[in-house]
Each structure stands twice: as C-alpha cells, then as structure tokens.
Amino acid sequence: MNDDNRTPLKAMDEMIWHGGDVVVDVSEDELKRFVMGVCDNNVFTNRHMSEHEVRHIGMVFMPLALGYLSHPHIPDSYKDSLGCIYEYNSEAGPRSVNGMPCFFSCRFLNKDQAQRAFAAIEKELERRKEIKI
C-alpha cells in the first residue's frame, strides 16, 4: 500500500470513475477516430449487437459484468447520459463469445455525440458506396 493512506478500493474508485454527473464529451479528434474506426470495422459497439445478444453485453464488455455501472458512486444521470459503449478491436482479448469479441475495457459516448457519430457513419458508408474506380 502506498503512503497516501488510500485503500485499494478507494484507488480503484478513482481509476474507474472520475466524477461527474454525465458522460463527458470526447474530443473531436477522438470522435472522428471513432467514426472512421466503425466504418473500417476497427471498433465494436453495443450497436453491433442484436436485441438477443445484448443480454450478453457483460461478457463482451467485461467492466460491465464486473459492476462498473452498478458502482454506488455513479449517479443515475451518468447512466442515463450513455449513448454508446465501444472499444477498439485491437483491445480485444484472445477469446470471443458467440462470435463477438471480449474486452477488458470499454469506452463511452454520451447521447449527443453518439447521435452525431452514427449520423456521420451513415454518411461515410454511403459515400464509400459511391466511389468509382
């Protein structure tokens, strides 16, 4: 244990949740990276899962199975502001669940940024269909 008298649980609290009542905006560069990553199949999101598969979301995004969003310090307003759960495929573990990757980490977009991102994804995928070579 280190000298600042933090308990292991307190240190974990600080690692998993940085406070705040809502999911904060990611930078515009990160949002653009997310959009391009989804278009290039380099990002897996909860929106890639069917209604039937969503019940296994904790097996895909392990922090959710381990209670990340059930943590008593995380307010309901934070959970309500979630628009998308995602992670880069390069972060996937060596196993899969029903053909879906397993991640030991996950990232969040708030509802506003998720809406903007998925609108941009649709436009980018349509643009790619129109490429003439």
Residue pairs with C-beta under 8 A, 6 or more apart in sequence:
1 7
1 8
6 14
13 71
13 73
16 63
16 68
16 71
17 71
17 73
17 74
20 78
21 75
21 77
21 78
21 81
22 77
22 78
22 81
22 110
23 78
23 81
23 82
23 83
23 108
23 109
23 110
24 110
25 110
25 112
25 113
26 34
26 107
26 109
26 113
31 109
31 113
31 116
31 117
34 43
34 86
34 109
34 117
35 117
35 120
35 121
35 124
36 42
36 124
37 43
37 88
38 45
38 86
38 117
38 121
39 121
39 124
39 125
39 128
41 89
42 88
42 89
42 90
43 86
43 87
43 88
43 89
44 60
44 86
44 87
44 89
44 92
44 100
44 101
44 103
45 84
45 85
45 86
46 54
46 57
46 60
46 61
46 84
46 85
46 86
47 84
47 118
48 100
49 56
49 57
49 60
49 100
53 98
53 100
56 97
56 98
56 100
57 64
57 85
58 64
58 65
58 66
59 65
59 97
59 100
59 102
60 97
60 100
60 101
60 102
60 103
61 85
61 87
61 103
61 106
62 102
62 103
62 104
62 105
62 106
63 104
63 105
63 106
64 85
64 106
68 74
68 106
69 79
81 110
81 111
82 108
82 109
82 110
82 111
83 108
83 109
83 110
83 111
83 112
83 113
83 114
83 115
84 108
84 109
84 114
84 117
84 118
85 106
85 107
85 108
86 106
86 107
86 108
86 109
87 101
87 103
87 105
87 106
87 107
89 101
91 103
91 104
91 105
92 101
92 102
92 103
93 101
93 102
93 103
93 104
95 102
96 102
109 117
